[in-house]
Amino acid sequence: MISIIMPVKNEERHLEKLLDSIVSQSERDFELIAIDDHSTDKSFNILNSYSNKDSRIKLFKNPGKGIVSALQFAYTKTQGEYITRQDSDDIMPEKKLEILLSILKLNGSGVVATGKVQYFSDNELKDGFKKYETWLNHLCDTDSHYDQIFKECVLVSANWLMHRSDFDKIGAFNDAIYPEDYHLAFRCYEQGLKIISSKEVTHLWRDHQNRASRNLEEYQDQKFFPLKVLFFKKVFGTEDICLWGAGPTGKKLAKELIANNINFHWVTNNKKKIGKNIYGVDIYDLDSLKNKNNQRIIISVTQRGSLESIKNYLNEINFSEYYEF
């Protein structure tokens, strides 16, 4: 059986369409653990109505508060061999569970199954979401999720399925921190779970003005440097690190590296910054990299079009390890 974990808070506008998509799944062997997180609209009544009609839907109220608390409580109520999560404002394609389950049955444990996404919106869909969708789906086409894990979250919060044993291995939601979806992706990476993707769309992702990721304080800093640096340190340690970029984001990342006691060689191609000392760290020109090609480079730049030229330069001087932050 598949256990679907779903926190719900004030989603009366979208909830019925989602629930209809769940009960209509081609894979019938599932349970939905719905946790009402103190909704003040009709969400609980809608959930209760569906629960009364379908015994696979099990409804509880969150004894704590917030998404992470709801996820943690929901997991204690699950009984399935397979675990996934669903957001209460999105939609499941009819064969979502069937497709993801087939990946796990074919490949066994140690695997996270995912698939492509398709954004849609209550209003006009912004270009940023379209670009993120294209980027995510390219990762699915190439099965290259971990290659770019430090750039953005590579695993959509409600578009994965894994064995319970693997979910327990990565700590379930026990130590989840915000953003909880990105944190889960990093824990899969750290524990060596392989991400295998369907080439079909398995998640219909709704954007709207009241999304948690738009409004909660925990999601406001879209760079998520504390989380990225935490796992970079866990995976690679603190030695032989270079930072490329001394603009606003580069300086913000530098402060996070310093806070984590990570020494780094700092470079930029901005002539105005070369030779300066910022936060107690000297900034060098690119020539200083030529005798450091055993090091890992963290790239933190926002100038449009600059990333490809940076990668080309690093390849020319035989740098093989670089990570976009």
Buried (B, 14 or more C-beta within 10 A) or exposed (E): EBBBBBBBBBBBBBBBEBBEBBBEBEBEEBBBBBBBBBBEEBBBEBBBBBBEEEEBBBBBEBEEEBBBBBBBBBBEBBEBBBBBBBBBBBBBBEBBBBBBBBBBEEEEEBBBBBBBBEBEEBEEEEEEBEEBBEEBBEBBEEBBBBEBBBBBBBBBBBBBBBBBEBBEBBBBBEEBEBBBBBBBBBBBBEEEBEBBBBEEBBBBBBBBEEBBBEEEEBBEEEBBBEBBBBBBBEEBEEEBBBBBBBBEBBBBBBBBBBEBEBEBBBBBBBEEBBEEEBEEBEBBBBEBBEEBBEBBBBBBBEEEEBBEEBBEBBEEEEBEBBBBB
